[in-house]
Amino acid sequence: MDTPGFGWRVGISILVAFGWAAFLLLWLLFYASGFNIYQNLAILLVSVLVGMAVLAASWVSWGLKYGRKYNNEWQKTGDKSYSHECCAKGGWNGCGGCGGAIYGLGFLGALVYYVTTAHTFGYLLLGIVKALLWPGFLVYAALKFLGA
């Protein structure tokens, strides 16, 4: 399937991801110490929203145009290369989309907690990693509590 405009959109997505990572690293190393934790969180949130806006602006038109155009073709192919069996059977319906929302909210809550309690840059980085892995900590604590 040949869809014009796909290449430059992927390029923009890669630039946004690496640009945001570079911004975050430079901000944390050189500028974050001049602001309190709430100002730093606000700057982080605004930077994420700007990145999302750029990505949405570049991908929404493509998705609307080609999603409608190829929707029936994608469903008829029976492509089994999806990440989960339920997605291959019924499109994206029934693939546990709620779990992603729960993980996302848990990630944001854990991120806010770990970032606000970080006293050094090293603890900040450790907090970000812990926020990504929060389900593992939850399961560990639950099993420890149950004595399993």
N, C-alpha and C positions, 0 to 999 in steps of 0.2 A: 504494500500500500504506500503510495507516494503522496505525502501531504505537504504542500508548500508552506514555508514559514516555521517548520518544526525545528530546523537546525539553529536558527538564530534565537529561538525561544529557549532552547536547551543551553545555548551559550550564555544568554542573559541569566538563566537560573544558576549556572555555575559561577558566573561573576558575582551575583548577589550573595551566594553562599560564602565564597572566599572573601569577598569584600566585607561582609558582616563579621566574619571570624577575625579578619585583620583589624577592623574597627574595634571589636570587643577586646582583643589583645592589647592594642595600643591604648585604649581607654583605661583598662584595668592597670596597665603598667605605669602610665604617665599622668593621668588626669583624675582617676577615681578618688584618690586620697583627699582631694580638695573639696569633696562633696560628702554630705551625710548619706546614710544608707538609703533613705527614701528618695533622695535626688538621684542616686545611682540606679535604683530600681526603675525610676521614671525614665531615665535616659535609656536603660536597657529595653524597657517596654516600647518606647517610641522608636528605637532602632529596629526592633522586631516588626512593629506595625508598618514602618516605611518599607522594609524588605518584603513583607507580605503584600503591600500595595503594589510595588513594582512587579512582583511575580503575578499577582492577580491581573494587573493591567495587561501583561504580555500573554497570559495563558487563557483568559476567559473567552476572548473572541475566537481563538483557535478551537477551544473545546466546544463552544456552541456551534460553530460551523461544521467541524468534522465529526463531532459526537453524533449529531443528527444524521449526517451523511452516511456514516459507517456503522451506526448502531445495529441495524438488522444484519449486516454482514458479519459483525463481530459475534453476534448471538448465534448465527447459523453455523459458524465454522466448528463449533464444539471444541475449541482450543483448550487443551488440558494443561496449559503451562501456567495456570493461575497458582497463587501461593497456597490456596486451600481448596479442598474438594468441593465445598458448598458453593464457592464462587464459580467453579466450572459448571455446576449444574444449573444454577439459577441466576447468573449474572452476579451483580454485587449485592443483591438482596440476601439477607439471612447469613451474612458473614461475620456477625458479632460486632457491628459498628459501634455499639454501645460500649464495648470494652475499650475501644480507642479513646472514647470520651472520658471514661473513668480513669484510664491511665494518664491522659492529658491533664485532668484536674488534679490528680494525685501528684503528678510531676510538678505542676505549678505550685501547689501547696508545699511540697518538700523543698522546692527551689527557694521559695520565699523564706522558709524556716532556716535552711542551711546557710543562705546568703546573709540573713540578718544576724546569725550567731557567729559568723566567721570573723576572726580577729586578725588574720593575716591573709596574704594572697594565696598561700599554700592551702589554708583551710577553705578559702573560697573555691579553689579548683576542686578540692576534695568534696565540697558540698555539692557542686554541679554534678560530679560523678555519682554521688549518693542519690541525688534527685533523679537521675536517669535510672538507677537500679532500685528504686524504692519498693517495687513489688517483692523482690527477693528478701529485703529486710523485713517486710510485713509477714511473709510466709515463715521466715526463720523465727521471728518473735512468736507467731501463733503456734508453731510446733514446739518451741521451748516452753511456752505457757501450758500447752497440753501434755507436756512430758513425753512427747513422741520421739 
